[in-house]
Amino acid sequence: MLLGVAGCLEFLGPSCTNGTSELSIALVPRVDTLSVGETLIPTLSLRGSCGPIKETVAWASPDTQVVSVHPQTGLITAKTAGTAAVRATGERFGFIDEATIVVAPPE
């Protein structure tokens, strides 16, 4: 995913000479299936045209009956069958991206 970020200079540091950059977002996994009780830690990387961007990220899900999500680490724990969105929100950028987690019913 690419987003235009105006004024990214303040986020990228003094080595970046352009006032606007493309922000590349890589969230892994985008979609995954877990069984009840399984866990997963998603990874998120942000990169501008001048290099990696450091951002404090909070993780959350509105679907708390399906999964629990640790707000700092992003650790996802499957609780019950269903589908849940897991969202990454940056301290400076706001909403960044979202993963979909499918929790399979017990066999």
CORHUTA-V119600 format. One record per residue. N is the residue number from 1. RES is the residue in three letters. D_LAST is the distance of its C-alpha to the last C-alpha in Angstrom with 2 decimals. Layout:
# CORHUTA-V119600
n = {N:N}
res = {RES:RES}
d_last = {D_LAST:D_LAST}
This chain:
# CORHUTA-V119600
n = {1:2:3:4:5:6:7:8:9:10:11:12:13:14:15:16:17:18:19:20:21:22:23:24:25:26:27:28:29:30:31:32:33:34:35:36:37:38:39:40:41:42:43:44:45:46:47:48:49:50:51:52:53:54:55:56:57:58:59:60:61:62:63:64:65:66:67:68:69:70:71:72:73:74:75:76:77:78:79:80:81:82:83:84:85:86:87:88:89:90:91:92:93:94:95:96:97:98:99:100:101:102:103:104:105:106:107}
res = {MET:LEU:LEU:GLY:VAL:ALA:GLY:CYS:LEU:GLU:PHE:LEU:GLY:PRO:SER:CYS:THR:ASN:GLY:THR:SER:GLU:LEU:SER:ILE:ALA:LEU:VAL:PRO:ARG:VAL:ASP:THR:LEU:SER:VAL:GLY:GLU:THR:LEU:ILE:PRO:THR:LEU:SER:LEU:ARG:GLY:SER:CYS:GLY:PRO:ILE:LYS:GLU:THR:VAL:ALA:TRP:ALA:SER:PRO:ASP:THR:GLN:VAL:VAL:SER:VAL:HIS:PRO:GLN:THR:GLY:LEU:ILE:THR:ALA:LYS:THR:ALA:GLY:THR:ALA:ALA:VAL:ARG:ALA:THR:GLY:GLU:ARG:PHE:GLY:PHE:ILE:ASP:GLU:ALA:THR:ILE:VAL:VAL:ALA:PRO:PRO:GLU}
d_last = {35.71:39.42:41.24:44.98:46.01:49.58:51.34:48.77:51.70:51.12:47.51:48.32:51.44:55.02:54.39:53.08:56.08:54.63:54.08:51.05:48.07:44.90:41.84:39.01:35.58:32.74:29.39:26.61:23.89:24.67:21.10:17.98:14.20:12.60:9.37:10.03:12.85:14.00:17.60:19.99:23.75:25.22:28.74:31.56:34.96:37.96:40.90:44.21:46.95:48.53:45.50:42.51:42.41:41.42:39.75:38.23:34.82:32.85:29.11:27.47:24.91:25.67:21.97:21.83:19.09:16.63:18.17:21.03:23.69:26.50:29.68:31.60:29.18:26.61:23.75:20.63:17.88:14.61:14.41:12.30:10.91:14.05:16.89:19.60:23.00:24.33:28.11:30.77:34.13:37.25:40.06:42.67:40.87:38.70:35.50:34.72:31.38:27.80:24.42:21.36:18.03:14.83:11.94:8.59:6.39:3.80:0.00}
